[in-house]
């Protein structure tokens, strides 16, 4: 039985974030191969974390900057290690390399942190993103981690193109793995136009693009409400801070609902999903969830980025706030247009998010690289160079912290 160790940035919370849901999809895919799957993380347990044992996945708490990990990973002897985001590769990659040099190393980027950061910086400055924004220190760290790994999972096709064409990353060490959907479980019938009411917006409040989208909605809502005076906007999301709950206003129909036990249920009850996303990266789980329950959505080019190409969007992709408001009002009232948007969801899901197809592609890539790992690494000279040089500084800093912690104890 093959063994894979997944080193998580946080404990998976599939009902809180798209990243948590995507992680669980990957873990379950690995279990379906009859691999032994262990999830380890230095993060603290949370109220909304999933019980991994229900899926036959073992778990382990690990410490940052501690030699105990070296003993742990050497004893476990994984065939593969998957790092959840580049920060975990920085922390533990050199330790895996030292204890298990032949182990296949996979990086799950979730989304490109450097792209999200660059767009956030540009947004705060009120301008378009520049190359200077993109080529940040975060980018240097993230691209280095991608280069050091044997395979990196890139969730968005847009980000694959960015890595290849802007950062000159070899396509051979990348694979596009979008959201994984079991096509057979998509509901064939959902609530009708007349059975639904109100707008919905949903997203983890700790994620900066989601919080910014809520602030954007607050600005746009009076224009929508003026045309639809009896309609409400329901804002759902995990971990709402006081600044978010302070926006709750029953008089204007702008309602902060907070945590949703079942995101699909609340999205299906709404007539239209609103996602005025102004910066960010990766794929948007809220928009995928809307497709799953056939709730048309209004979003932005960044919101729909990487989620479709030639396929018509199940709703509207708008260029500015006036288009966004007009599309929201029209789609809410216009049943024929709503039905047409709804009909676009299933073909898009089948074309791009079929879990059976995506799963086979990923497992095939892992198996092929595993069999030819030495040759694969020979073609990645940049990665070998970075392992030799940059990981030495990370290694010695970590060892210094570990020794310092010992003296404190």
Buried (B, 14 or more C-beta within 10 A) or exposed (E): EBBBBBBBBBBBBBBBBBBBBBBBBBBBBBBEBEBBBBBBBBEEEBEBBBEBEEBEBEBEEBEEBBBEBBEBBEEBEBBBBBBBBBBBBBBBBBBBBEBBEEBBBBBBBBBBBBBBBBBBBBBEEEEEBEEEBBBBEBBEBBBBBBBBBBBBBBBBBBBBBBBBEBBEBBEEBBBBBBBBBEEEEBEEEBBEBEEBBBBBBBBBBBBBBBBBBBBBBBEBBEBBBEBBEEBBBBBBBBBBEEEBEEBBEEEBBBBBBBBBEEBBEBBBBBBBBBBBBBBBBBBBBBBBBBBBBBBBBBBBEBBBBBBBEEBBBBBBBBEEBEBBBBBBBBBBEEEEBBEBBBEBBBEBBBEBBBBEBBBEEBBEBBEEBBEEBEEBBEEBEBBBEBBEEBBEEBBEEBEEEBEEBEEEE
